[in-house]
């Protein structure tokens, strides 16, 4: 898509269908009614087949494609008013919607053809395949896990979906990416667009080559790359594509072999340096010179007065650096080149950290107060 966002409020409402309606059989048919001009027919076919296989791998559902007649899932591309009660809103709005299983239109999925869909792209971080995978949580909540897989067969564990409204939530990582803000927890992440639309997705549905979960992340907007850290390794992505030669070891940043993991990272647009946090100390990496600055590591509190705990996540927004320490987030601004604490406390997924009250919305509204 031209804009790296999901923007489908209907997806977030799946869990609100009264009585959790579902198909009465696990053997389902699907039919692709028409195609988008943005992708070849083969690309649409492959994306759909791969996405449905993701569902089949972790649920009892089995999917068979038919080419005529009425299928359980009728998939189509349409614009504006298209025969249901939910007209599309044009470019850069709602991308798709689907209907609860029932007779008639039930189970069908519609995609807004005023949007621009891609198959694989280094420019757009969300592909048509990723959009299909975004229905993952709803499907598994209704049908459970794949009972056909026996314990002796190797298969990936399905992570428990984290809850954004959990007051004890401690983020694994946070970062910006092409105008969006992303928050990571376990095998999932929330992505918030500039319009504050929020979607939760599995990490693997977005970056197939990424680790199952991560310790830290940061965006280098100059190189247009996203870096993900896990243990003693780092992955670099352009869009959803893994850069050649990755993953690499932490020593590629000039870190000592004694460093076992990076707990947080952020690219500082004010200085052009990347700050790598290892619990209560941090390093400064010169992206242009590709080497670590002298005089590091330093204590976090010496560079960010007022923050005495371990840094667990970080990102930069609107000229402010946000450092997360457990369940709290701290906002730092610069005056005369000195980092000053502007605000501290609150829920780590705060929507407006500089406001007196924090409000963050995913599937509920969560309000917390500033601790001091």
N, C-alpha and C positions, 0 to 999 in steps of 0.2 A: 504494500500500500504506500501511497505517496507520503503519508504522515505516519510515523511509527507509533501508532496507538491502536487500541482495540475498539473502544467506544461503543460496545454493545450492551446496553442496560438490560436487555431481555435475558442475556446469559446469566447475569447475577440473580435474576428472579426465578430461575428454574426451581430452586428449593422451596418456592412459595406456592407451587401448585397444590391445591387442596387435596389431601388424601394421598399424595405422591403417586399419581397415576403412572402405570407402566404397561408395557406389552405383556400379553399373557403367554407368549412363547419366547424362547431364547433364540429361535431360528428366524432371522429377519431378512427381508429383501430390501434392496435399495435400487433406485433408478435415478440417473442423471438426466433430467428433462431437457435442459438446454445448457449452453456454454457461454462463458464470458469471452469477449474478444481480446482481453488482456493476456490470456494464456492459450496455448494450444490445447486441443482436445486431449491429447496424450498426457499433458501436464496436469490437467484437471482430473483425469481418470486416475493417474498415479497418486496425486495428493489425496484424493478421496479414499482410495484403497489403503494407503499407508495410515491415514487417520483412523479409519474403521478398524484396522488391525491393532492399533494402539488400544482401542476399546476392548477388542477381543482378547488381547493378551492378559488383561487384568480383570475381566468379567466373564460370566458364562455365555455372553452373547456371541452369536455366529452370524456373519453377514454374507449374503449371496446377491450378486448383481443381476438384475433383469433389464431387458432393453425395450419392453413394451408392456402395456397394461399398468395397473396400479400397484405400487410397491408399498411396503410398510413405511419407508422413508423416501419421500419424493424430494429431490434436491434440484433447486432451480435458481437462476439469476433473474432479478427483476429490478425495476425502478419505480419510485413514487407509489401511486396506488396500483396494487397488483392482485386484487381479488381477495384480500383478507382485511381485517380491521386494524392492521398496523402498517400504514404506508411508510415507505422509507423517506429519509429527509435529505437526500442529496449527498454530495461529496463531503468527506471529513465529518460525518456524523455516525449514526448507527450503522454498523457493518453488516449485521445479520440478525435473524431471529429464528426460533424454532418453536414448535408447538408440542404440548404434552401428548403422549400416545392416546389415541382414541380413533373413532371412525372418521372418515372424511379427511380433513386437513391435518388431523392429529399425527404427530411424528415427523411432519415435513420440516425441511430447513430451507430458508430463503436467504439469499445473499444480495446485497445492494450493488447493482451493476454500475451505479454512478461512482463507486469507489474504484481504485486501481489495485488489482490483485497481482501478485507475483508468485512464481514457482520457487526460484532461488534467487536471492538478491543480496549484494553487499551494501546497497543503498537503503533498502527498507528492512528494518529489523523484524517485521512480522510478515509471514507468508500466508498464503491460503491454507496450507497444511497446518500452520500454527493456529489459525483461527478455528479449524475443525477440532484440534486437540483441546481447545479451551472449554469444550463441553465435557471434558474428562471427569471432573468432580461430580457433576450431576449424574452421569451415567453410573459411576461406581457406587454412589450413595444409594441408588435404587436397586441395583442388581448384585451387589457384593463382589467378591473376588472370583477369579477363575478356578472353579473346583476341579477342572480337568487336569490341572498341573499337579503332579505328585511331588512329595518332598524330595525325591531323589533326582528330580529334573532341575537343572540350574535355571533360575529365573530371578529377575531383579525384585527386591522387596518394594511394595508400594508404600511410600511414606505417608504418615498420618498428616492430614491437611491441617496446618496451623491456623489458629483463629486470630484475626486482627484485633478483636475486642478483648482478648485475654489481658487482664491488668498485669499479669506476670510475664508478658511477652518480652523476651530479650532477642533482638535481631542478630542474625549471623553477619549481615553485611548490608550496606546501602550504597547507592551510586546514582549518578545521573547518566542518561544516555540519549543523545540527540533530542534534548528538550524535555525528556521525561525523567521522573525520579523512580528508582526501583529499590524495593526493600526485600531482602532475602531471609528466609527462615526454612531450615531443613531442606527438603527437595523442591520447595516452591518459592515464588516471588510475587509480590504485588507490584504492578506498574501503574503509575499515576501520570496521566497526560497533563499538558498545560491547562486544559479545560477541567481538570480534576476528576475526570472519569477514571475509575480504578478497576482493575481486573487482576485476578489471581490465576497464575499458570504454573505448571510444573517446569522446572528449570530445563529439563531435557526436551521439552516441546519447543523451546526457543533456541537453545544452543545444544544441538545433539551431541557434540563432542565435549561438552563440559562435564566436570565431575558431578556426582549425584547431589552433593551439597558443597557449600563453599565457606571459607573463613573470612574473606575480604574481597572487595571489588573496587575498581575506580575506572573512570573514563579519561582518556587523553584526547581532548577535542581537537588538538592540533594534528595528531596522527589519525584521528577518527578511529580509535581503537578502544576496546573494552578489555580490561585485564581482570581475570578471576583467579583467586588464590585458594589453594587447598593443600594443607600440609607443607611440604618443602618444594611444591611445584607451583607454576603460574601458567595460565592459558591466556592467549591474546586472540581476540575476535574482531573482525571487521563486519559489522552487522551481525549476522548469525553464522558467518563463516570463520572457521579456525584458521589463523595465520600459519603459514608454512614454518616448520621448525619448532612449533609448540606442541605440547607443553615443554617448558624449560624449568631448570632448578632456580631456587631463590638466589643462588650465586650469580645469576645473570644480571641482577640488580646491584651486585657488589656486597650482598649480605654475607655475614660469616656462616660457615657450615654449622655453627652452634645454634643458629636460629632455626627452630623447628616449624614455626608457622608465623604468618603475618596476621594479626588480629583485626586490623583495619587499614584502609588506605584512602587517600584523597588527593586529587590533583588541585593544587592551589593556583588559581588563575592570576592571583595578585603577584606571585613570585615566579610562576612558570616551573615550580618544583613539585614533585610528588612526595607526599609525606607517608611514610610506612610506619605503622604503629605495631609494636611488639609489647603488648600489655601496658606497662607503665613508662616505657621509653619509646622514642620515635627517631626515625632516620629521615634525612632529606636527600632525595634523589634528583639530580639534574637531568631532566629529560633531553635537553639539547646536547649536553656533553656526554650523556650516557654513562654517568658515573656518580658515585655517592659523594655528597659534600663532606668536606673535612669538619671535624669537631663533633661528629655524631657517633653513637646515639646520645641523646639528651633526655633528661627526665621530662615527661609530658607536662608536669606542673610548671616547669621553668619556661616552657614556650606557651602554655595555655593556663595562666593562673586561675586557680579556683577549681580545677579538675584534678582530684587526688586519686580517683579510682582507675581501674584498667579501662582502656578504650576498646570497645567491642565492635564499633562500626563508625563510619564517617562518610560525609558527602558535603559538597559545596553548592550553595544556591543563592542567587542574587547578591553575590559578593560576601556572603557569610559562610563560615565553616561550621558545620554541625557535627559535634562529637558525641557519640553514644557510649554511655557507661552503664551497663546493666539495663535497668528499666528507665533510666533517665537520659535526656538529651540536653546538650549544652550548646548555646549559640555564641560564636566568637566573631567579632568584627575587628578591623584594623584602624588604628589612629596613629599616624606618624610612624608606620611600619611596625607598631607594637600590637600584639594580639590581645584583645580585651574581652572578658566575659560579659556578654550582653544579657543573657537570660539562661536560667538553668532549671532543670526539673521537667516533669510532665511525661506523658506517654510517648514512647519512642517513635510512634508513627504519627506524630503531631502534624496536622495539616498546615497550621500557621504558627510556627514556633515563637514569633515575636508578639503574638496576641496574648492578652491576659489569660484567656481560657483557650485551651487547645481543643480543636474539633477534628476528628478524622472519620471518614465515612468509607466503609467497604460494604458490609452487609448490615451494619447498624451504625448508630451515632455514638461515639465514645468521647466523653468529656472528662478531663482531669485538670487539676489545678497546679499552679506553680508551687514548688516546694519551698522557695524562699524569695 
